[in-house]
């Protein structure tokens, strides 16, 4: 299993939207590096932090799981869609997406301002200069566990009732 962080502006799609839907496709990504991660590296069962970007505060809002590995994003083929790409063809698609399933929403967003103080994240792409706009970020297990530990310490993980 691999670990990821995926960013979305909550004005357009939030952890609570995914919670309401249960599972949804992560379409519209138009960055080649992020596309390559989704197309080549993300696998069913991988764990993903849902990150609210361009928000106050920006930060980790919850957890989701990859439920379908990368496949062509159909929005690239439709001229009326805002993600249309006139160069893409069904025989040679340019853009890919994955399906994600909601796992849990944190009780509050774990802000980037707090994540910056985690020594385990010093070498992560999340904090690396020049990677701020990357919407799909691979995480090492130590990054994932450091963020989870901080969420537990701040009591952001909702209690499970069985």
N, C-alpha and C positions, 0 to 999 in steps of 0.2 A: 504494500500500500504506500502511496505517495501522499504528500501534503501540499496544499495550495492555498493561496489567498486570491480572491477575485473581488474586484471593485465595481460598485455600481452607485450612481447618484440616487439617493433614496427618493428624490422628487419624481424620478421616472420608474424606479423599481427598487423596493426595499426588502429587507428580511421578512417583514410582515406581509408583503405581497406574496412572497414565496411560501410563507406559512399558510396563507389562505388557499393557494393553489396546490400545495403539496409537492408537485414536481413541475418544472418548467424548463424550457430551452434557454440557453444563454447565447442569444443571437446578437448580430450587429457589431461584433468585434471587427475592427478594421485596422489592426496593427499586426504586422507580419510576425513579430516575435511572439505575441500573445496567441495568434493563430496557430503558429507552430507548436506551442505548448498544448493547445487543445487538440490539434490534429494528430500529433505524434506521441505525446507523452501522457496525457490524462487517461486514466483507466477506470472502469467501473469499480466502485468501492473506495476510491481515493477520497480522503477527507479534505474539506475546503472551508476556510473561514470566509464568511460573507462580510465584506468591508464596505461601509458607507463612506463614499468619497464626496468631496465638495459639499460637506455638511458641517454643521456645528453641533457637536464636534465630529470630525472625521475619525473613524476607527472601526474596530471589529464589532459587528453587531450580532453575530451568531455563527452557526455551523450548518453546512450542507454536505451532501455526499454526491459524487458523480454516479449517476444512474444509467447514463448511456455515453459511451466514448465518442470521440469526435466524428462528425459526419457533416456533409456539405450544408451550409446555411442557405435555405431556400430564398431568403430575402434578397440575395445578390442577383437573382434571376428576374425579378419583377420590376419593370420600369417605373411603376407607380409607387414603389416602396422607397423610403428615404435611405435605405441601405443598398440600393441597386448599384451594381457594378457592371457597366457595359462591356467590359473585357471578359468577364466570367462567362463560362458556358457550362452546361450540365456535364459535358464530356471532360472539361477541364475547370472544375470549380476553383476559385481563389480563396474563398472564406469558409471557415468551419465553425461549428458550435458543439457544445455538449449539453446533455440534460442533467439537471441538478435536482436533488430531492432535499426538502427541508428536514433538518434534524432538530435544531433548537435555536431559539432567540435568546440572547443574553438579556438580563433584566435591565441593563443599560449598556450603552456603547462603551467599549474599552478604547479610550481615545489614543490617537497617535502620539499625543504629547506625553502620555504615560509609557507607551511602548518604546519610545526613544531612550528610556532609562534602563531598559533590559540589556545587560551585557551580552546575553546569548544572541541578541538580534544585531549586534554590531556589524556582522558580515552578511546580513540578509539583503536581498534586493529591495525589500520594503523600505529600508533606511538609506540605501545607496543613492548618492547624488546622480541625477540623470535618469533615474528609473521611476520618478514620481508619476509619470503618465502611463506607466505599464499597468494594464488592467488585469492581467493574469500573471501571478508571481509564484514560482515554485518555492516551497519552504523545506528546509531540512527538518528531520525529526526534532532536533534540539530547539529549533525556532517554534515549532508547533507546541511542544511541551512547555516552553517558557511562557508563551501566550496563554495556554490553558491554565498554568499555575497562577499567573497573574489574575486571570478571570476568577479562579477559585478563591484566591486571597482577597480580592475585592468583592467577593460574594455576588458575582454577576451571573453565575450559572444558576438557572432555576432548579429548584428541588424537584426530584422525581418522586411521584407517588405511584406505587404499584398496588 
